[in-house]
């Protein structure tokens, strides 16, 4: 495991290297005494961490993760290393059985407290030892919940907030650089880094960060997800020699009508079902032809002639834009073809939800800042920074190769 540790005023900044297996992004940490090593998917869309228990990992839970690895032609499964409570002398049974339902699956198990360790930093962490999981495709041992503890299951807290409360971190924040390889980094991690207790804008970011205010729940009581109030979407496409947008579209929402949720556990950009047709039309695409199979988007259709901009504002006075060009949203392999790329948007489950997944966020350096070490004083922000040239991911060239 690649881990860097910096001490500052008895607190720490830790770097966790990011692994990719069949497009799932994971980090490695240790749990229990003696330490057991686990690969966990980091998920800003949930609060409770869970690790498959030994029986679940050894076959009680379905594991068909390797069969999704079409680009590697794998015919075997990625092995899972289950948490063995009977082998840990520091495990504490909290007497609670928890179940978690996600958009893409479900898991459940008994809740424990045990020692978690990253490099030289260790602490008591609450989590679920899952004896049930429908996440048959994931090539890791579980999830690392990176949302807010307000949405965590009973008797559990998020890893980062636990570390903040224990005074272990230099700053109440974490930063993400996904790296350049998003399918498979082999038997080890890639170039991507998750920094907990600090962030590295100076290293990765070209220019200034764009900071979005995080919105509380509908009652204005607690922070739950890394989400911000969405006010506008603008899509544009150049189709003439003069370089001016001649196909474009703008969608607007009143204050509180729509949220942008930034979820590392999601794959793509999910947009309101009643707005998706207009969003595709704004970049010159036909959504009906897309879903009917009459149009297969080639990777060459993902280029700099079109772009999308999302505008956020909590107060209707200060507005913040996050933009991306079409070439940066290319992900090949659609419809089983190397020259076809996955459509940039899919329909979400709510008219008030735009879900920003990995395909969007990996094009930026992102920072998740709680704003304070005490829950009652939180002033969280989400930061987006354009990557310096040497850290930008490659662009699909439409021929099954990367530029």
N, C-alpha and C positions, 0 to 999 in steps of 0.2 A: 504494500500500500504506500503510495506517495503522499506524504504529509509534511507540511512545513509548519513550524511553530515559532511564534514571536511573542515574548513576554513584554508587557507594558503595564506598569503600575499594578503588579500582581494579577493582571488579567491577560487574556491571550487572543491571538488571531490565528486561526487554523485554516489551512488550505487542504481541501479534499479533491483529489483528482477524479475526473468524470469518466466513467466507462460507458460505452455504447454497445448494446447487443440488440440486434434486430430492431433498431431505432429507439429502443428504450434507454433513457439516460439514468445512470445510477452512480452512487458513491459507496465507498466501503468503510465500515466501522466495525468495532468489536463490542461484544456484549457478554456479560457473565464473568465468573471467576472459576477456573481459568478462562481466559478470553476466547470467545468463539467469533470468527470473522464472518461478516454478512455483507452482501451486496443489496442495497435498498434503493428503490426508485424514489427520487425526491419529488414531493408533490405539494406545491403551494396552494392546492385546492382542497386540502384536508388538514385536520389537526392532530389526529392520533397516529403514532407510528405502530406498525405491526410487523412481526417476523413469523413466518411459518414455523410451527413447532416441529419437532423431530419426526413424528409420525406423519404429519401432513407433507413434509418435504420428502420423506422416504417412500411415498406412494399413496397415502390416504387421500391426498388432494391431486387432482388431475394435473399433469404437466406435459403439454405438447408444444413447449416454447420453441424447440428447434425446427419444427415443421413450418414455421413462418419464415424461416431464413432462406427465402428463394434465391437471394443474390449470392449466397454461399453454397447453395445446393445441399444444405445439411439434412441428414435423415435421422439424427439423434437429438436427444433433448439436452438443453443446458441443465447441468445438475444444480440442485438446491441444497444449501447447507442449513438445516433446520436448527432452531434454538432448542437446546436440550436443558430443560429446567432441572432435571435430576443430576446434571453434571456441574451445575453452578452452585457454589457454596454461598453466594451472596443473593440468590433469588429470593424474593419475598412475594408470596401469593396474596393479592389484595382482596380476594374473595368476591370478585366481580366478573361476570361473563358479559362481554360486549359484542355487539354486531354492528358492522358498518356497511351501509349501502352507498355505492358510487354510481355515477352515470354508466360506467362500463363493467361493473362487477360488484361482488360483495364478499365480505370476509367476516369471520367471527372467532372468538376464543377467549380464554381466561386472561385476566389482566395481572401483570406483574410489575414489580420494581426490581431493577438490577443495575449493576454497574455498566455504563456505556463508556467507551474509551475512544478518543481520537488522538493519536500520537501520545504526548505526555499529559493530556487533559482527560480527566475521568470524573464522573458524577453519577448520582443515582437518577435513573430515568424510568418513568412509567411508560408501559407499552402493552400491546396485546400479543400473546403467543397464540397464533391462529391455528386452530384445529380444523377450520373450514375455510375454503377459498374457491371462488369461481374464476379467479385470475389464472386460468390455465396457460395463457400465452406468455406471461411475463417470465423473462430469463433471469430473475433475481429471487431473493428470499423474502421480500416484502416491501413495505412503503415507509418512507421517512416523511412524516407529516410536517409541513412547513407553513401552514396557515396560522390562524390564531387559536389559542387555547379555548376561547369561547365556544368553538364548534367541536372541540375534542370530546371524546366519549367519557362517561363518568369515571372518575379516579385517574384520569390521564391528563397530561399537558404536552405541548409541543416540545421538541428537542431544544430549539433555539430559545424559547421563553424560559424553559427550565434552566438553561445555562446562564441566561440573563439574570434570573432571580438568584442564582447561586453566586453571582458576582464573578463568573469565569471569563467573561468576554470584555475585550477592550472597548468595543462599541456595540450598541444594540441594533445590529444590522447584519445582513449577509449579501454577498454579491455573486453573480453568475456569469462566467464566460464558458460557453458550450464547446468551444474548440472548432475544428474544421471537418471532422469526420463524424457523421450522424447515423451511420448504419451499424458498423462493427469495428471496434478498436482492437480486436484480437484478444489475446490472453491477458491483456492489461489495459490500463486507462489510456486515453488519448491526451490531447493538449488542453482539454477543458478543465476549468478549476471552479469549485465552489469555495468561497471564502466566508467563514463564519467568524463574527466578531469584528469585521472590518470590510473594506472593499478596495478595489484597485483601479479606480478611474484613471489615475496618472499613467498606469501601464497600458491599459487597453483602449481608452477612449480618445477619439479625435474630436477636439472641441469641447463644448459645454454639455453637461447633462441636462435632460428635460425631466423635471420632477413633477409627478402627478400626485395630488392629494388623495388619500385613501378615504373611502366613504364607509360610514358605520352601517348597521342594519337599518331596516325600514323604520324602526322606532327611534333611531338616533341614539341607541343605548350603548352598544358594544361594537368593536371591530371584529369581523368574522373572517372575511376573505381579503386578499389583495385585489381590491376593486376600486375603480374610480368612476365618477359620474360622466357618462358619455353625452355629448351635446350635438355633435355633428360628424357626418361622414362625407368625404368628397372623393369621388373617383374620376380620373381623367385619362384621356388617351390622345396621343398625337397621331393624326392620319394624313397630314399634309406636309409639304416640303418646308413650309414656313415654321414648323415646329410648334405651332399653337394648338392647344387642346380643342379639338372640334367635336369630340364625343365626350361628354362629361355628365356628372350627376351629383346632386347634393341632397342628403337626407339630414333632417334635424329632429331633435328631441327636446321637449320641455324639461326643466330641472326635475330630476328624480324619476323620469320615465325610463331611463336606460342606464345600465351599468356595463362597464368594461371590466371583465374579470380576467386576471392574469394567472393562468393555471399551467404550471410546468408538467402536470400530469396529463394534459390534453395534447392532442397531436396537431390540430390544424386551427383555423379561424372559423368559429361557429357564429352565425349572424341570425338576426330575427327572421323567421320564416316568411313574414309578410313583407320584408324589405329585401330579401335575397335577390329577387328578380331585378329590382332597380339597381342594386349594387353591381350585379353582373353587367347590366346594360351600360352602366357608367364607364366600364372599361372596354366596351365594345363586344361583349360576349352575349350569347343567347342562352339563358338558363334552361329554358324548356328543351332546347336541342341537346343540352348537356345531359339532363336527367333522362331524356328519351333515348340516349345513345346515338343520336344523329350527329353529334359533334364530339370527337375525341381530342382533347387539347394536347397538342404537341409541345414539347419542351421549348421549341423555338417560338411558341406563342407567349412564353414568359420572358419578357424583354423590357427594356427601359422606355418603350413608347407609352407604357401605362403605369399608373401609380395610384395608391390609395392613401388618404390622410384621415386619421381619427383625431377629433378634437375633444378635450376634456375640460370641465369646469365645475367646481363645487358652488361657487357664489355667483356665476353669471357675469363676473367682472374680469377675472383673470382666466385666460384661456391657454391651453397647452396642446400643441400639435405633435403627433407621432406619425411619421410618414415612411412609406417603403415602396420601392419600385418593383415592378412585376418580376424581373429577373431573379430577385432575391427570394421569391416564394416558390421557386421551381423545386419539385421533388419527383424524380423520375420513377417509373415502374407502374404507372396507371394502366389499367386494363391489360396487365401482363406484358406491356411493351416498354422497351428501353427508351424509345423516342417519344413516349407520351408521359405527361406529368400530371400529378394529382391536382384537381381543381382547387383554387385558392380558398374558396368559401364553401361551407356546408351549413345547413339549417340548424339553428339551435332549438332548444325546447321552450323558448320564451320570447315574446315580442320585445321584452325589455333587457335582453341579454346578448352581449357580444363576448364570446369566450376566446381569449387569445392564448393559443397553445404554443407548443414548441416550435412549429414551423415559422412563427412570427418572432418569438422572443430570442431564438438563437442567432438572429441577425443583429442583435444589439448586445452591449454589456448592460446588464440589469442589476439594480440595487434595491433591496427591500429594507427600509429603515423604519424601526419602531418609533424613533424620535425621543424615547426616554426609557429608563430602566424600570419604571413603575407603571403598571397597567392603567391606573387612573390618570396618568399624565401622558399617555401615548399620543403622539402626533405623527402617525405613520405617513411615509411617502414612498412612491415607487419611482425609481430613476431609470431613464433610458439614455444610453450614450452610443453614438455612432462609433463603430470599431475602427481602429487604425488599420491601414492597408495590410500590414503584415499579419493581422489577426482575423481578417475577413474570411468567411467560408468561400470555397470555390463555387462557381456558377455552372449549372448544367448547360452543356452546349447543344443539347438536342440530338446528340449522336451516341448517347450512352456513355459519354466521357465528360470529365469535369475540367473546366478551364482553370 
